[in-house]
């Protein structure tokens, strides 16, 4: 545990464990660690679960004596998070990616939300997505701080952005709904939060950014592209179909999963058509149409969005 700036109220504040999954992040890991050290919070544990880095990351990590470090092969980021959850001593669990960082002094606000709301299972805050330029400057790409965008809702876990690292969870809640399903290498966060919603999770909100996502080529989900983006689509479709095929799925969840499924199959079909993979595109079209007879509307909507983005990109390049 990091012990620092202990105030008289610290005995009543919950302990917090932050878990960082990591693999070959020597260029970013120190910034992530320092963002934990910058937190003015007395009862804080930082666990780093390394997958066997070979690029100097471990040398950086070993300079920080407060970090609880394990380094061994794993089955991906969610397997690493599950290991950290099992290790954690804190009452509250948060996740910090090795290439991201927290806003300063947010954990004290998170803790007070839990103290003031003892029945809350989660505290959900906002997030900022940024890119760094060659000179070290940061440009904000997106910002999520409105209640609609940060809500623990079916909409955000399907059509929206789940913002998993801006959500803090009581450890006992994992005992109630389970940990991350490692069958999903890219979508286990959406699966977990959908299960949490169906289990009746209670959430309170901090209507401000608490987390900063770094957008770069190696990001696992932020700004993903190419084959990995299609891998993500496959997981999204599997997850959506799980609920679409469920006899007991409620109408609200079914409605959002149908829209999500339609959007993702339309996107994948267009990608495959752009690569002249007509057979694969046809399979996505049939897969989408099977769950929604109005599927061509999804294709039209996604096509318009795609064309608009390509047009903006052409303008920026000129």
C-alpha positions in Angstrom: 0.0 0.0 0.0 1.1 3.5 -0.7 1.0 5.5 2.5 1.1 9.2 2.1 -0.5 12.4 3.3 -2.5 10.5 5.9 -5.4 12.8 7.1 -7.5 12.3 10.2 -10.4 11.0 8.0 -8.2 8.3 6.4 -9.3 5.6 8.8 -12.9 5.9 7.5 -11.9 5.9 3.8 -12.0 2.6 1.9 -8.7 1.0 0.6 -8.3 1.1 -3.1 -6.4 -1.3 -5.4 -5.4 -0.2 -8.9 -4.6 -3.0 -11.3 -2.4 -2.4 -14.3 -2.0 -5.1 -17.0 1.2 -4.7 -18.9 3.3 -6.1 -21.7 6.2 -4.3 -23.3 5.2 -0.8 -22.5 8.6 0.7 -21.6 7.8 4.0 -23.2 4.6 4.6 -21.2 4.6 2.6 -17.9 6.5 5.2 -15.9 3.8 7.8 -16.7 1.1 5.4 -15.6 2.9 4.7 -12.3 3.5 8.4 -11.6 -0.1 9.2 -12.1 -0.8 6.8 -9.2 1.8 8.4 -7.1 0.3 11.8 -7.8 -2.9 10.7 -6.1 -3.4 12.4 -2.7 -4.9 9.2 -1.2 -3.7 7.4 2.0 -4.8 3.8 1.4 -3.7 2.9 -2.1 -2.3 -0.3 -3.6 -0.9 -0.6 -7.1 -0.7 -4.0 -8.6 1.1 -4.5 -12.0 0.4 -7.8 -13.8 3.1 -8.1 -16.5 2.8 -10.7 -19.2 6.5 -11.3 -19.6 7.9 -8.0 -21.0 11.3 -8.1 -22.8 11.8 -4.5 -23.7 13.0 -2.9 -20.4 9.5 -2.5 -18.8 10.5 -4.7 -15.9 13.6 -2.7 -15.2 11.4 0.4 -14.9 8.9 -1.4 -12.7 11.5 -2.7 -10.3 12.6 0.9 -9.5 9.2 1.4 -7.8 9.2 -0.4 -4.5 5.6 0.2 -3.7 4.4 -1.7 -6.8 3.2 -5.2 -6.2 4.5 -6.9 -9.4 4.0 -10.3 -10.9 5.5 -11.1 -14.3 4.5 -14.4 -16.0 2.8 -15.4 -19.3 -0.9 -14.8 -19.4 -3.9 -15.2 -21.8 -4.3 -11.5 -22.5 -5.3 -8.3 -20.7 -8.5 -9.7 -19.0 -6.6 -12.7 -17.7 -4.1 -10.3 -16.2 -6.9 -8.2 -14.7 -8.5 -11.3 -13.2 -5.1 -12.2 -11.5 -5.0 -8.7 -10.1 -8.5 -8.9 -8.8 -7.7 -12.1 -6.9 -4.5 -10.5 -5.5 -6.1 -7.2 -4.5 -6.4 -6.2 -0.8 -8.4 -3.1 -1.4 -12.2 -2.8 -0.9 -12.4 -0.8 -4.2 -10.9 -2.0 -7.5 -9.8 0.3 -10.4 -8.0 -0.5 -13.6 -5.2 1.6 -15.1 -3.9 0.6 -18.5 -0.1 0.8 -18.9 -0.3 3.5 -21.5 -2.9 5.7 -19.8 -3.1 7.8 -16.7 -5.5 9.2 -14.0 -6.3 12.8 -13.6 -4.7 14.2 -10.4 -6.3 13.6 -7.0 -9.4 11.8 -8.4 -9.2 8.8 -6.1 -10.2 10.8 -3.0 -13.3 11.9 -4.8 -14.1 8.3 -5.9 -13.6 7.1 -2.3 -15.9 9.8 -0.9 -18.6 8.8 -3.3 -18.4 5.2 -2.0 -18.5 6.5 1.6 -21.5 8.7 1.0 -23.3 5.9 -0.9 -22.6 2.7 1.1 -24.9 0.6 -1.1 -23.3 1.6 -4.4 -21.5 -1.1 -6.3 -19.7 1.3 -8.6 -18.6 4.8 -9.0 -18.5 5.9 -12.7 -16.6 9.0 -13.9 -15.8 10.6 -17.2 -12.8 10.1 -19.5 -10.7 12.1 -22.0 -9.1 10.5 -25.1 -5.9 12.2 -26.2 -3.1 12.0 -28.7 0.5 13.1 -28.2 2.5 14.8 -30.9 6.2 14.5 -31.6 6.9 17.5 -29.3 5.1 16.0 -26.4 2.0 18.1 -26.7 -1.4 16.6 -26.2 -4.5 17.0 -28.4 -7.9 16.0 -27.0 -9.6 13.6 -29.4 -12.8 13.0 -27.4 -14.2 13.8 -24.0 -16.9 11.9 -22.1 -18.3 13.6 -19.1 -22.0 14.0 -19.7 -24.2 11.7 -17.6 -25.6 10.1 -20.8 -22.1 9.2 -21.9 -20.8 7.8 -18.6 -24.0 6.1 -17.4 -23.9 2.4 -16.6 -26.4 1.6 -19.2 -27.2 -1.0 -21.9 -26.8 1.8 -24.5 -23.3 2.5 -23.5 -22.3 -1.1 -23.3 -23.5 -1.8 -26.8 -23.7 1.2 -29.0 -21.6 3.5 -26.9 -18.2 3.6 -25.3 -18.0 1.5 -22.1 -15.2 3.5 -20.4 -14.2 0.6 -18.1 -11.2 2.3 -16.6 -13.2 5.3 -15.5 -15.4 2.9 -13.4 -14.5 1.8 -9.9 -16.0 -1.4 -8.5 -16.4 -2.8 -5.0 -14.4 -6.0 -4.8 -17.3 -7.8 -3.2 -19.3 -7.1 -6.4 -17.0 -9.3 -8.4 -17.9 -12.1 -6.0 -21.5 -11.5 -6.9 -21.3 -11.3 -10.7 -18.0 -13.0 -11.5 -14.8 -11.7 -13.0 -13.9 -11.1 -16.7 -14.7 -13.9 -19.2 -11.4 -14.5 -20.9 -13.1 -16.1 -23.9 -13.5 -12.4 -25.0 -10.0 -11.0 -25.6 -11.3 -7.6 -26.7 -14.9 -7.3 -25.4 -14.8 -8.8 -21.9 -15.4 -5.4 -20.4 -18.7 -5.0 -22.3 -19.7 -8.5 -21.2 -18.9 -7.8 -17.6 -20.8 -4.6 -17.5 -23.8 -6.1 -19.2 -23.8 -8.8 -16.6 -23.5 -6.1 -13.9 -26.5 -4.2 -15.3 -28.6 -7.4 -15.5 -27.6 -8.2 -11.9 -29.0 -4.8 -10.8 -25.7 -3.0 -10.1 -26.1 0.3 -8.3 -23.9 3.1 -9.6 -23.2 6.7 -8.6 -21.5 9.3 -10.9 -18.7 11.8 -11.0 -19.7 14.1 -13.8 -16.1 15.0 -14.7 -13.1 13.2 -16.4 -11.2 11.0 -14.0 -9.2 9.0 -16.6 -7.1 9.8 -19.6 -6.9 7.3 -22.5 -3.9 7.6 -24.7 -4.8 7.1 -28.4 -1.9 5.5 -30.3 -1.3 2.8 -32.9 -0.7 0.1 -30.2 -3.9 0.7 -28.2 -5.9 -2.4 -27.6 -9.3 -0.8 -28.2 -8.9 3.0 -28.6 -8.3 3.6 -32.3 -8.1 0.0 -33.2 -8.0 -0.7 -36.9 -7.4 -3.4 -39.5 -7.6 -7.1 -38.6 -7.9 -6.3 -34.9 -11.0 -4.2 -35.6 -12.6 -7.1 -37.4 -11.6 -9.4 -34.5 -13.4 -7.0 -32.2 -16.5 -7.1 -34.5 -16.5 -10.9 -34.2 -16.6 -10.7 -30.4 -19.3 -8.0 -30.4 -21.4 -10.1 -32.7 -21.0 -13.2 -30.5 -21.9 -11.2 -27.4 -24.9 -9.5 -29.1 -26.2 -12.9 -30.4 -25.9 -14.4 -26.9 -28.7 -12.0 -25.9 -30.6 -11.9 -29.1 -30.9 -15.7 -29.0 -31.8 -15.7 -25.3 -35.5 -16.5 -24.7 -35.5 -14.4 -21.4 -33.7 -11.3 -22.8 -35.7 -8.2 -21.9 -37.0 -5.9 -24.6 -34.7 -3.0 -23.9 -31.5 -5.2 -24.0 -32.8 -7.0 -27.1 -33.5 -3.7 -28.9 -30.0 -2.3 -28.3 -28.3 -5.6 -29.1 -30.2 -5.7 -32.4 -29.0 -2.2 -33.3 -25.5 -3.1 -32.2 -25.5 -6.3 -34.2 -26.8 -4.5 -37.2 -24.2 -1.7 -37.0 -21.3 -4.2 -36.6 -22.3 -6.5 -39.4 -22.8 -3.6 -41.7 -19.4 -2.2 -40.8 -17.7 -5.6 -41.4 -19.6 -6.1 -44.7 -18.3 -2.8 -46.0 -14.8 -3.5 -44.9 -14.8 -6.8 -46.7 -16.4 -5.3 -49.8 -13.6 -2.6 -49.9 -11.1 -5.5 -49.9 -13.0 -7.2 -52.7 -13.8 -10.1 -50.4 -17.4 -10.6 -51.7 -18.0 -14.0 -50.1 -17.0 -12.8 -46.6 -19.1 -9.6 -47.1 -22.1 -11.8 -48.1 -21.7 -13.8 -44.9 -21.9 -10.7 -42.8 -24.9 -9.5 -44.7 -26.8 -12.7 -44.1 -25.7 -12.7 -40.5 -27.1 -9.2 -40.0 -30.3 -9.8 -42.0 -31.0 -13.0 -39.9 -31.6 -10.9 -36.8 -33.1 -7.7 -38.3 -35.2 -7.6 -41.5 -34.6 -3.8 -41.6 -30.8 -4.5 -41.7 -30.3 -2.5 -45.0 -30.9 0.7 -43.0 -27.9 -0.2 -40.8 -25.8 -0.6 -44.0 -27.0 2.8 -45.3 -26.3 4.5 -42.0 -22.8 3.0 -41.6 -22.0 3.8 -45.3 -22.9 7.5 -44.8 -20.8 7.7 -41.7 -17.9 6.0 -43.4 -18.1 8.4 -46.4 -18.3 11.4 -44.2 -15.1 10.3 -42.3 -13.2 9.7 -45.5 -14.2 13.1 -46.7 -13.0 14.8 -43.5 -9.8 12.8 -43.8 -9.3 14.0 -47.4 -9.9 17.6 -46.3 -7.3 17.3 -43.5 -4.7 15.9 -45.8 -5.1 18.8 -48.3 
